[in-house]
Amino acid sequence: MNGSEVKKGYFGEFGGSFVPENLQAVLDRLEKEFYTYKDDPEFQKEFTEYLEEFVGRESPLYYAERLTKELGGAKIYLKREDLNHTGSHKINNVLGQILLAKRMGAKRVIAETGAGQHGVATATVCAMFGMECVIYMGAEDTKRQALNVFRMELLGAKVVAVSKGQGRLKDAVDEAFADLVENYDHTFYLLGSAVGPHPFPMMVRHFQSVISKESRKQILQKEGRLPYAVIACIGGGSNAIGSFAEYLSDEHVRLIGVEPSEAATLTKGTAGTLHGFKCLVLQDEEGNPAPTYSIAAGLDYPGSGPEHSYLKEEGRADYVAVNKEEVLEAFLHLSKTEGIIPALESAHAVAYVMKLAPTLPKEESLIVNISGRGDKDVEQVFDMLSNQ
């Protein structure tokens, strides 16, 4: 257990579990089962085999030679989570949780999704294991990510468009938790980000830490030393905490989370409670979550994971914001320079590294997590560029 963790999933003042009593009993059982199985040799063996043979891990740490030379500074390495089956990092956590759900006897699985990648990954593993699958998705996001909606349905999932509120990720999470409260006795909530009440943030971090376990080993093989910084986009925070986890004790390695300036939770947020846990959140004077927007649906969330809030307050990680123009430029630039079309979410991290790399010596190295591929976003980007 990381030194920043206290009982019941607190990271400093952040985290905890603020839920109805009947739901707390469900979470207590989930916590018990998670801690029972996470280090169980048989569970680990099955999880590792699926990661290797189904997902295609380990994912490469790719030296972006042309981008590095063009920017003229530190070497840029791309952690290629976009090459995973289903196209993003989401499958790592989903596989771990579905194996847990199977051991807990679940027959029905629910999930929330913004960009659709977590929904696709969840629908994929439910198809594998023959489980009923219901995905909650903001109505606005079902329009932006229509291709992923079809992929989920193709895989046998029922996609529920949530029109309440802004019709975005927060609203989908609201509905998923409402479903869990109503159906907790036979439903497993496969939460996709490092948010929510304990034990979800710890559980998601545990399964996503495979990203940094690999990248730390890979960069030592390639460079003989650790990187200057690890950079990842951040909304709720699953790919970022997975990218950071194995470097937390390497204090000379900078950890940088990149947010959308339109939803800069960790840059501008204040302490509050959201979806049953305490974190830094964008909120009004009454403590209600503020409306947010990002061109990347997966980053459109008014809060962030409790561990990220803790790392921000402790100064162990830095959180910065980039605007949508910078993100679009990075999306296009990486595509044309390296032949890699990133997800709009991942393009946030690329946008920041394009500013950071030229300021550093050439002997330094940077790791950028390419959390997902951009196939899902090309139609949206086409429309945005056509309307400029």
C-alpha positions in Angstrom: 0.0 0.0 0.0 1.3 3.5 -0.9 2.4 5.6 2.0 -0.1 8.3 1.1 -3.0 5.9 1.6 -4.8 5.8 4.9 -7.7 3.4 6.0 -10.9 3.6 3.9 -9.1 5.0 0.9 -8.0 8.4 2.0 -5.1 10.2 0.3 -4.4 12.9 2.8 -7.8 14.7 3.2 -9.1 13.4 -0.1 -11.0 10.2 -0.9 -13.3 8.4 1.5 -16.7 7.0 0.9 -19.8 9.2 1.3 -22.7 6.9 0.2 -26.0 5.5 1.5 -25.7 2.7 4.1 -27.0 0.0 1.7 -24.4 1.0 -0.9 -21.7 1.1 1.7 -22.3 -2.6 2.5 -21.7 -3.3 -1.3 -18.5 -1.3 -1.3 -17.3 -3.0 1.9 -17.7 -6.4 0.2 -16.0 -5.1 -3.0 -13.1 -3.9 -0.9 -12.8 -7.2 0.8 -12.9 -9.2 -2.4 -10.4 -6.9 -4.1 -7.9 -7.2 -1.4 -8.4 -11.0 -1.3 -7.8 -11.5 -5.0 -5.4 -8.7 -6.1 -2.3 -10.6 -4.9 -3.8 -14.1 -5.3 -1.4 -16.1 -7.6 -4.2 -17.7 -9.6 -6.0 -14.3 -10.2 -2.7 -12.7 -11.2 -1.9 -15.5 -13.6 -5.3 -15.2 -15.3 -5.0 -11.4 -15.4 -1.5 -11.5 -16.9 -2.5 -14.1 -19.5 -5.4 -12.0 -20.7 -3.2 -8.9 -20.8 -0.7 -10.6 -23.0 -2.9 -12.8 -25.2 -6.1 -10.7 -25.5 -4.9 -7.1 -25.0 -1.5 -7.6 -26.7 0.7 -6.3 -23.8 3.3 -5.2 -23.2 2.7 -2.0 -25.2 5.8 -0.4 -26.8 7.7 2.6 -25.6 8.3 4.2 -28.9 11.0 6.8 -29.6 9.4 9.7 -31.5 12.5 10.5 -33.5 11.1 13.0 -36.0 9.1 14.9 -33.4 12.2 15.0 -31.1 14.4 16.4 -33.9 11.9 18.9 -35.0 11.4 20.3 -31.4 15.1 20.2 -30.8 15.2 19.3 -27.1 14.6 16.3 -24.9 14.0 12.9 -26.4 10.3 12.1 -26.6 9.1 8.5 -25.9 5.5 7.6 -26.5 3.9 4.9 -24.3 1.6 3.2 -26.9 -1.6 2.4 -25.0 -3.4 3.2 -28.3 -2.1 -0.2 -29.6 -4.1 -2.1 -27.0 -7.1 -4.2 -28.1 -10.1 -1.8 -28.1 -7.8 1.2 -28.7 -7.0 2.6 -25.3 -5.7 2.0 -21.8 -9.2 1.3 -20.5 -9.0 -2.4 -21.2 -6.3 -2.9 -18.5 -8.6 -1.9 -15.6 -11.7 -3.5 -17.3 -10.0 -6.9 -17.5 -9.0 -6.8 -13.8 -12.5 -5.8 -12.7 -14.3 -8.3 -14.8 -12.2 -11.1 -13.4 -13.2 -9.8 -9.9 -16.8 -9.6 -10.9 -16.7 -13.2 -12.2 -15.3 -14.4 -8.8 -18.0 -12.4 -7.0 -20.7 -14.2 -9.0 -22.0 -11.1 -10.9 -24.3 -11.6 -13.9 -25.0 -8.0 -14.7 -22.4 -5.3 -15.3 -23.0 -1.5 -15.6 -20.5 1.2 -16.5 -20.3 4.9 -17.4 -18.4 6.3 -20.3 -17.6 9.7 -21.8 -15.4 9.2 -24.9 -16.8 5.7 -25.2 -13.5 3.9 -24.9 -14.3 2.6 -21.4 -17.8 1.6 -22.6 -16.3 -0.3 -25.6 -13.8 -2.1 -23.3 -16.5 -3.0 -20.8 -18.8 -4.3 -23.6 -15.9 -6.3 -24.9 -15.1 -8.2 -21.7 -18.9 -8.7 -21.0 -19.1 -10.4 -24.4 -16.1 -12.5 -23.5 -17.7 -13.7 -20.3 -21.4 -13.8 -21.3 -22.6 -11.1 -18.9 -25.4 -8.6 -19.3 -23.9 -5.2 -20.0 -25.5 -1.7 -19.6 -23.5 1.4 -20.4 -24.6 4.9 -19.3 -23.4 7.7 -21.6 -24.3 11.4 -21.8 -26.7 12.2 -24.6 -24.3 14.9 -25.9 -21.4 12.3 -25.9 -23.5 9.7 -27.8 -23.6 12.3 -30.7 -19.9 13.2 -30.5 -18.9 9.5 -30.2 -21.6 7.8 -32.4 -19.1 5.3 -33.7 -18.3 4.0 -30.2 -22.0 3.8 -29.4 -22.4 1.4 -32.4 -19.3 -0.6 -31.3 -20.8 -1.1 -27.9 -24.1 -2.2 -29.3 -22.3 -4.4 -31.8 -20.7 -6.1 -28.8 -24.1 -6.8 -27.2 -24.3 -3.9 -24.7 -27.3 -1.7 -24.1 -26.3 2.0 -24.3 -28.5 4.3 -22.2 -28.3 8.0 -23.4 -28.5 10.3 -20.3 -30.1 13.6 -21.2 -30.2 15.1 -17.6 -27.9 18.0 -16.8 -25.5 18.7 -19.5 -25.8 15.2 -21.0 -22.1 14.5 -20.4 -19.8 12.3 -18.3 -20.8 13.6 -14.9 -24.5 12.9 -15.7 -23.6 9.4 -16.9 -21.8 8.7 -13.6 -24.9 10.0 -11.7 -27.2 7.5 -13.5 -24.8 4.6 -13.1 -24.6 5.2 -9.3 -28.4 5.5 -9.2 -28.6 2.1 -11.0 -26.2 0.6 -8.5 -28.2 1.8 -5.5 -31.3 0.2 -7.0 -29.8 -3.0 -8.2 -26.8 -3.5 -5.8 -27.8 -7.1 -4.9 -27.0 -8.5 -8.4 -25.1 -5.7 -10.3 -21.3 -5.0 -10.5 -20.4 -1.4 -11.3 -17.3 -1.5 -13.4 -16.1 2.1 -12.9 -13.7 3.3 -15.5 -11.7 6.1 -13.9 -9.8 6.6 -10.6 -12.7 8.4 -9.0 -15.7 7.5 -6.8 -15.9 6.1 -3.3 -13.4 3.7 -1.9 -12.3 1.2 -3.1 -12.7 2.3 -6.7 -9.7 4.8 -6.9 -7.3 2.2 -5.4 -8.7 -0.6 -7.5 -8.4 1.4 -10.8 -4.9 2.5 -9.9 -3.8 -1.1 -9.1 -5.0 -2.4 -12.5 -3.7 0.6 -14.5 -0.3 0.6 -12.8 0.8 -2.0 -15.5 1.4 1.1 -17.7 4.2 2.5 -15.5 5.5 -0.9 -14.5 6.3 -1.4 -18.2 7.5 2.1 -19.0 9.9 2.3 -16.1 11.5 -1.0 -17.2 11.5 0.1 -20.8 13.1 3.5 -20.3 15.9 2.0 -18.2 16.6 -0.5 -21.1 16.6 2.3 -23.7 18.2 5.2 -21.8 19.9 3.6 -18.8 18.2 6.1 -16.5 14.8 7.4 -15.6 13.1 10.1 -17.5 13.0 13.8 -16.7 9.2 13.6 -16.6 6.2 11.5 -17.3 3.3 13.3 -18.9 -0.3 12.1 -19.3 -3.7 13.8 -20.0 -6.1 13.9 -17.1 -9.8 14.0 -16.6 -10.9 11.5 -13.9 -7.4 10.3 -13.9 -7.1 6.6 -14.7 -4.4 6.8 -17.4 -2.5 9.4 -15.5 -2.4 7.5 -12.2 -1.4 4.4 -14.1 1.4 6.3 -15.8 2.6 7.8 -12.5 2.2 4.9 -10.1 5.7 3.3 -10.3 7.5 6.6 -10.3 5.9 8.0 -7.1 8.9 7.2 -5.0 11.4 8.5 -7.7 11.2 12.1 -6.5 13.5 13.4 -9.2 11.0 12.3 -11.9 8.4 15.0 -12.6 4.9 13.8 -12.9 2.7 16.1 -15.1 -1.0 15.8 -15.7 -2.5 17.8 -18.5 -6.0 19.1 -18.3 -8.3 20.9 -20.7 -8.4 24.6 -19.9 -12.2 24.5 -20.2 -12.4 21.8 -17.4 -9.2 22.5 -15.4 -10.2 20.7 -12.2 -6.8 20.4 -10.5 -5.6 23.7 -11.7 -8.7 25.7 -10.5 -10.7 23.4 -8.4 -11.4 23.6 -4.6 -12.0 20.8 -2.1 -15.5 19.3 -2.3 -17.5 16.1 -2.4 -18.5 14.5 -5.7 -20.0 11.1 -6.5 -19.3 9.8 -3.0 -15.7 11.0 -2.5 -13.7 14.1 -1.6 -11.5 15.7 -4.2 -10.6 19.0 -5.9 -13.7 19.9 -7.9 -15.0 22.8 -10.0 -18.0 24.0 -8.1 -20.2 27.1 -7.4 -20.6 28.9 -4.1 -23.3 26.4 -3.0 -20.9 23.4 -3.6 -22.7 22.3 -6.8 -20.5 20.9 -9.6 -19.9 23.6 -12.2 -20.7 23.0 -15.9 -17.7 21.8 -17.9 -16.7 21.4 -21.5 -13.9 19.8 -23.4 -13.5 18.8 -27.0 -12.3 15.5 -25.6 -15.4 13.8 -24.1 -13.2 11.6 -21.8 -11.8 14.7 -20.0 -15.2 16.5 -19.5 -15.6 15.9 -15.7 -15.8 18.5 -12.9 -13.6 16.5 -10.5 -10.6 14.3 -10.5 -9.3 11.3 -8.6 -8.5 11.7 -4.9 -5.0 10.6 -5.3 -4.4 13.3 -7.9 -5.9 15.9 -5.6 -3.5 14.7 -2.9 -0.5 14.7 -5.3 -1.4 18.3 -6.3 -1.7 19.5 -2.7 1.6 17.8 -1.7 3.4 19.1 -4.7 4.5 15.7 -5.9 2.8 16.1 -9.3 2.2 19.2 -11.4 -1.1 19.8 -13.2 -1.2 22.1 -16.2 -3.9 23.1 -18.7 -3.9 23.5 -22.5 -6.6 25.0 -24.7 -8.5 23.4 -27.5 -6.5 25.2 -30.2 -3.3 23.7 -28.8 -4.9 20.3 -28.6 -6.1 20.4 -32.2 -2.6 21.5 -33.4 -1.0 18.6 -31.4 -3.6 16.1 -32.8 -2.7 17.1 -36.4 1.1 17.5 -35.7 1.6 14.0 -34.2 -0.4 12.5 -37.0 1.7 14.1 -39.7 5.1 13.9 -38.0 5.0 10.3 -36.5 2.1 8.6 -38.4 0.2 8.2 -35.1 -3.3 9.7 -34.8 -3.8 10.2 -31.0 -7.1 10.4 -29.2 -8.1 14.0 -28.5 -7.6 13.2 -24.8 -4.0 12.0 -25.5 -3.4 15.1 -27.7 -3.6 17.2 -24.5 -0.5 15.5 -23.2 1.2 15.9 -26.7 0.3 19.6 -26.7 2.1 20.2 -23.4 5.2 18.1 -24.3 5.5 20.2 -27.5 6.1 23.2 -25.2 8.2 21.4 -22.6 10.6 19.4 -24.8 12.4 22.3 -26.5 13.2 23.8 -23.0 15.2 20.8 -21.9 18.7 19.5 -22.8 18.9 16.8 -25.5 20.2 14.2 -23.1 17.0 14.3 -21.1 14.0 12.1 -21.9 10.3 12.4 -21.6 7.6 9.8 -21.5 4.2 10.8 -22.9 1.3 8.4 -22.4 -0.7 8.0 -25.6 -3.7 6.8 -23.8 -5.9 6.0 -26.8 -6.0 6.1 -30.6 -7.9 8.8 -32.5 -10.1 6.8 -34.8 -13.1 7.7 -32.6 -12.3 11.4 -33.0 -11.5 11.9 -36.7 -15.1 12.7 -37.7 -15.4 15.3 -34.9 -12.0 16.9 -35.9 -13.1 16.9 -39.5 -16.2 18.9 -38.6 -14.3 21.3 -36.4 -11.7 22.0 -39.1 -14.4 22.4 -41.7 -16.1 25.0 -39.6 -13.0 27.1 -38.9 
